[in-house]
Amino acid sequence: MRRTPGVTRWAAWVWKATDVLPGAAPADWKLLRSEGDVSEYHAQTCDVWLYVSDTEAYTHELGTAHPSLYVVLRTPLAAETDTPLEVVQITASPYEAQDYADSGEEIVEKVPMPPAVLAWVRGFVDAHHVEEPFVKRRRDKAGAGKPVNGIGDARISQTSDVYRAPVRLKAVSE
């Protein structure tokens, strides 16, 4: 996580997830480096899980110009901890990241996927992904041509507009 000074009086600091460290030791907001007002922290060590049911999402992410991981962050309750953000999850699925972003409760940051993680995800997709062909749904033709009950007025014999109300005919005087 990178901490930089805020540009408004309402936000003293701006936090941004910038990298993931594969194989890192456990850490709890360990300061990695500091230059002036900018500091970088190793916030937390998380496992990244891959699921066979999500291989389509991983394939989609691997097909992008710059494959990424998504870091899901949450602002903790003030009484619980003194850390600025809590790392909820790191995922390789853009679909799962979108679900977290849609809720509005979490912050989702996109960070570059390291080469070691990229090779691991690619190997997982190669081993488990089964391409499902697109099947267009067809209409059920069993009821085609049969009269539909409840549409229009049965007293109208015209087929032009089944929803038209009947018109009372006037007697024509000769």
Sequence and secondary structure as in RCSB ss.txt:
>XXXX:A:sequence
MRRTPGVTRWAAWVWKATDVLPGAAPADWKLLRSEGDVSEYHAQTCDVWLYVSDTEAYTHELGTAHPSLYVVLRT
PLAAETDTPLEVVQITASPYEAQDYADSGEEIVEKVPMPPAVLAWVRGFVDAHHVEEPFVKRRRDKAGAGKPVNG
IGDARISQTSDVYRAPVRLKAVSE
>XXXX:A:secstr
 EEEEEEETTEEEEEE     TT    EEEEEEEETTEEEEEEE       GGGHHHHHHHHTSSS EEEEEEE 
  TTT S S EEEEEES HHHHHHHHHHSSSEEEEEE  HHHHHHHHHHHHHH            GGGTTS  TT
SS TT   SS TT           
